[in-house]
Amino acid sequence: MSTRIKAEGDVWRAELADEGGERVVVFFCASTDQRPYRVARVDPDRYGGSDALEEIPEEELRGLFEASRSMGIPRDYPTYNQ
């Protein structure tokens, strides 16, 4: 399964990362360098493995993108749950 989705007229590549002790998914715009990256906090139990993003359906990846915030993650931003 691909870690790339098309959203908001661009192609986005998703990667898992750790930020401040929390598990996050980071979306990088692959079609232009003019867009800021987007970040969403995720459940580390569900998205703990390095290949976790490749196993999820495209619809769920789109849901993570819709739940993401541009260029950072506020402390009060809710964890994405499905």
C-alpha positions as CSV (number, residue, x, y, z in Angstrom):
1,M,0.0,0.0,0.0
2,S,1.2,3.5,-0.8
3,T,2.1,6.1,1.8
4,R,1.1,8.8,-0.8
5,I,-2.3,10.4,-1.2
6,K,-3.7,13.1,-3.3
7,A,-5.3,15.9,-1.3
8,E,-5.9,19.6,-1.7
9,G,-4.7,19.4,-5.3
10,D,-1.3,18.1,-4.4
11,V,0.4,14.7,-3.7
12,W,1.4,14.1,-0.1
13,R,3.9,11.6,1.3
14,A,3.3,10.3,4.9
15,E,6.0,9.3,7.4
16,L,5.8,8.2,11.0
17,A,8.0,10.1,13.5
18,D,8.3,10.8,17.2
19,E,8.0,14.4,18.4
20,G,8.4,15.3,22.1
21,G,7.6,11.7,23.2
22,E,4.5,11.4,21.1
23,R,4.0,9.4,17.9
24,V,3.0,11.6,14.9
25,V,2.4,11.2,11.2
26,V,4.0,13.9,9.1
27,F,2.7,14.7,5.6
28,F,5.2,16.2,3.2
29,C,4.0,17.8,-0.1
30,A,5.6,15.8,-2.8
31,S,4.3,17.8,-5.8
32,T,5.6,21.2,-4.7
33,D,8.0,22.7,-2.1
34,Q,5.7,25.7,-1.6
35,R,3.4,23.9,0.9
36,P,4.3,23.5,4.6
37,Y,4.4,20.0,6.1
38,R,1.4,18.8,8.1
39,V,1.4,16.9,11.4
40,A,-1.2,14.8,13.3
41,R,-0.7,13.0,16.6
42,V,-1.6,9.3,16.5
43,D,-2.0,6.4,18.9
44,P,1.4,4.8,19.4
45,D,-0.1,1.4,20.0
46,R,-1.8,1.5,16.6
47,Y,1.0,3.2,14.7
48,G,4.0,1.9,16.6
49,G,5.7,-0.1,13.8
50,S,7.9,1.4,11.1
51,D,5.7,-0.1,8.4
52,A,2.4,0.8,10.0
53,L,1.5,3.4,7.4
54,E,1.9,1.0,4.6
55,E,-0.7,-1.3,6.1
56,I,-3.5,1.2,6.5
57,P,-6.2,1.8,3.8
58,E,-6.0,5.0,1.8
59,E,-9.3,6.3,3.3
60,E,-7.7,6.1,6.8
61,L,-4.6,7.9,5.5
62,R,-6.8,10.6,4.1
63,G,-8.5,10.9,7.6
64,L,-5.2,11.4,9.2
65,F,-4.4,14.1,6.6
66,E,-7.7,15.8,7.3
67,A,-7.0,15.7,11.1
68,S,-3.5,17.2,10.6
69,R,-2.3,20.7,11.4
70,S,0.1,22.7,9.3
71,M,3.8,22.9,10.5
72,G,3.4,21.7,14.1
73,I,1.3,20.0,16.7
74,P,-0.4,22.0,19.5
75,R,-0.2,20.3,22.9
76,D,-4.0,20.3,23.1
77,Y,-4.6,18.7,19.7
78,P,-6.6,15.6,20.1
79,T,-5.2,12.2,19.2
80,Y,-6.7,10.8,15.9
81,N,-8.7,7.7,16.7
82,Q,-10.5,5.5,14.3
